[in-house]
Amino acid sequence: MPEPIARPQDVGLCPKRLARISDWMRLQIETRKTAGIVTLVSRRGQTAFLDVAGHADAGRGTAMRADTIFRIYSMTKPLTSVALMMLYEQARFQLDDPITRFIPAFKGQRVLTGGSRGKLETAPAHRDITFRDLLTHTSGLTYGFMEATAVDALYRANGVDFQTQDTSLAEIVEKAAALPLIAQPGTRWNYSIATDVIGYLVEVISGEPFERFLVERVIKPLGMVDTDFHVPEGKHHRLAANYAYAPDGGYTLIDDPAKSRYLKPRRVNSGGGGLVSTAADYERFCRFMLAKGELDGVRLLGKKTVEIMTANHLGGDMAAMGTPRFSEATYEGIGFGLGFSVMIDPAKAQIVGSPGEYAWGGAASTAFWVDPAEDMAVVFLTQLMPSSAHPFRRELRVLSYQSIVD
């Protein structure tokens, strides 16, 4: 469960204004935008707001609880990035090193230049993918589910999917390495399997299974007691149902919590999207980041490492790197660091926030953001796919920031 809740006024938040979040949450449930929600707002190291609404499992009438367990999908990526940067701190690699040092299969890659699915035209990559390319999603890799390019189709045809395949990280990564890139490394921002490749790099560099490294070296030391790649038997009743947006309104069940694949361990553990977690657990991760690598006396990263992770590495915003919009949000004014999006200019992004704030979300509409300037973090958990179905994140940002009164 979360830390004891502070009085909002003691951490510079207005209770009446925070209550608008509760009203908004209930409106989403009443209008069948989603089945259930947990929202947590933390400031100055204390939980200042925690509320639940709706159902964890609407079909069974199971009420949402503060300790309900959610599939956090791509909110796994920041933790995987932390794992890799822990190895960086051991001088095991440099950010501009080619990943071919550790994964030779990526040598001699080619880049899509044209053609169709039947006959692709490619050219040699100008250089190898680097560690920073992976961390910033500028590697030229992609996702099969994007369905935007001929290479995406090749991913689907060749089983390059870390969510559904049950072979090994090594086998899926090598399949991906045999396929063309969609852009020259370092030239374009494109969401991709890059963080799954990072998970495999953690495995190769550390010499231990990726899931063991992440759980034993990151998750457990941070006291994230309900975060893992599967839900253990004693916690099965706490797993939420997952839903898909229904075009005619409402939502439909796509993953029954009584039958979910998350109820047992898997052979392939996705560094890009494999974890389940709770609001309290993810708040602990946010507080660790706000404290620049330390939580409750446990230090996993140095201050300067966290600073470089949460700096913008794109030299501009994501829109200038070929992604004007992603999910429901514009990427004007938003850059990318080593595992996180980074706010550059709130006015250009047309949303309240602070320069230097960093964030990410998950496929089932989950989200978090950390604002060092305000010493604040927000965690939003629900289970509705796709994340672009409703502007939950943008609306909650406004509701959260308007509650700050000092």
C-alpha positions, -999 to +999 in steps of 0.1 A: +000+000+000+011+036-005+029+056+022+007+074+047-012+102+029+000+137+037-024+166+042-024+182+007-020+217+021+012+206+039+029+199+005+015+229-014-016+213-029-052+225-025-076+198-012-106+213-030-087+215-063-074+179-059-110+168-054-116+177-090-095+147-099-120+125-080-149+140-098-132+135-132-124+098-123-160+091-116-171+108-147-149+085-168-166+055-151-201+068-154-197+075-191-181+041-197-148+055-209-131+028-188-139+003-162-118+014-133-091+039-123-064+044-096-048+078-094-020+089-071-003+123-067+029+126-047+047+158-037+078+164-017+082+127-011+047+121+003+015+107-011-009+137-011-037+121-031-049+086-037-083+076-051-100+047-068-131+045-089-150+018-107-142-018-111-110-039-114-132-065-131-166-051-143-179-085-154-175-100-119-184-068-101-149-067-084-144-032-071-112-013-079-088-011-049-057+009-042-036-023-044-051-036-076-024-050-099-022-036-135-004-045-167+018-015-171+032-024-205+056+003-217+059+018-182+083-012-179+107+007-202+121+032-177+129+004-152+147-016-179+166+016-189+177+019-152+190-016-152+211-009-183+224+023-168+235+005-136+258-015-159+269+017-176+280+029-142+303-001-140+320+011-172+308-019-191+300+002-222+298+038-234+266+054-248+282+058-282+294+022-283+279+000-311+257-027-297+274-051-320+301-054-293+276-076-275+251-087-302+271-095-333+239-103-352+234-066-357+265-062-379+260-052-415+224-040-412+205-026-441+179+002-441+146+003-460+147+028-488+116+019-508+098-009-526+068-030-514+064-059-491+071-083-520+103-067-530+120-042-505+147-018-516+174-013-490+208+004-485+236-003-461+234+013-427+258+043-424+268+030-389+259+005-363+231+011-337+245+025-305+234+021-269+221+057-270+201+050-302+183+022-283+176+043-252+163+072-272+143+052-298+164+065-327+177+030-336+157+024-368+140-005-352+102-007-351+072-026-338+051-050-358+019-037-344+025-002-358+014-015-393+030+016-408+058+002-430+067-029-449+093-037-422+065-037-396+049-064-417+081-084-417+082-082-379+047-098-378+055-124-404+088-134-386+074-135-350+094-105-338+070-099-308+082-100-272+047-101-258+034-132-276+065-154-284+076-181-260+111-189-272+139-168-258+151-132-258+181-142-278+161-158-305+137-129-310+164-103-310+184-123-336+152-124-358+149-086-355+186-081-364+181-100-396+154-076-408+159-041-423+158-009-403+132+017-412+157+046-409+194+052-406+204+049-369+203+082-350+182+101-377+146+095-367+125+089-336+104+058-339+088+038-311+101+003-312+114-030-297+146-011-287+139-015-250+134-053-255+168-053-271+181-034-240+167-062-218+187-087-238+218-065-235+213-065-197+213-103-199+244-105-221+265-079-202+255-090-167+257-127-174+224-134-157+188-137-170+173-103-176+142-109-155+164-120-126+186-089-129+156-065-131+137-081-102+166-087-079+187-057-086+161-030-093+126-039-083+132-056-049+158-031-037+133-003-044+106-021-023+083-026-052+066-056-036+039-062-062+059-056-094+070-085-115+067-102-149+038-123-135+013-123-107+020-150-080-008-173-070-015-155-037-022-123-056-043-136-085-074-120-071-059-086-073-052-086-111-074-062-130-092-072-162-080-056-194-104-040-219-104-027-254-122+005-265-154-003-283-160+021-313-198+022-305-190+033-269-178+016-238-153-013-237-150-050-242-130-076-223-097-087-239-079-103-210-098-121-183-079-119-150-089-154-141-073-168-173-046-142-181-011-152-192+002-130-165-009-156-139+022-176-145+059-171-154+069-170-191+101-178-210+103-144-227+102-115-203+097-082-222+119-053-211+097-031-233+064-041-218+063-071-196+057-059-160+026-057-138+026-032-109+005-011-085+002+026-079+021+024-047+050+005-063+053+028-092+052+058-069+083+043-052+100+042-086+091+079-092+104+089-058+136+071-065+140+091-097+131+124-080+158+116-054+183+111-083+189+075-078+183+067-042+153+057-021+151+049+017+189+045+019+192+023-012+212+039-040+210+022-074+223+051-096+244+081-091+231+116-093+248+125-126+236+093-143+199+102-135+206+137-148+218+125-182+190+100-184+164+127-179+180+153-203+168+156-238+191+138-262+174+146-295+188+181-301+152+192-306+117+178-301+102+145-313+082+163-339+114+174-356+126+138-355+097+126-375+070+120-349+046+150-347+021+129-328+021+097-308-008+081-289-032+110-280-004+136-275+014+160-297+052+157-296+058+194-304+079+207-275+086+171-262+121+155-264+134+122-253+160+111-228+174+077-220+142+059-213+118+088-208+101+115-228+113+149-216+094+182-216+113+209-234+086+237-238+051+234-223+039+263-244+049+245-276+035+213-263+003+231-255-001+215-221+007+226-186+040+213-171+076+222-164+107+221-185+127+190-175+096+170-165+099+134-177+073+107-183+060+077-202+029+056-205+016+021-213-005+005-240-035+001-217-037+039-210-015+039-179+008+068-174+032+085-150+052+117-149+079+131-127+084+169-123+116+178-105+108+215-106+077+209-085+090+179-066+059+160-078+050+127-094+016+114-107+007+078-114-024+069-134-035+033-138-064+019-158-067-010-183-080+002-217-064-004-250-054+014-271-039+043-251-052+067-278-088+059-271-094+088-248-073+118-237-070+106-201-034+116-197-037+152-210-069+158-189-052+144-157-022+166-163-043+197-162-062+185-131-030+177-113-011+208-120-041+231-113-040+218-077-006+233-070-010+265-049+026+273-038 
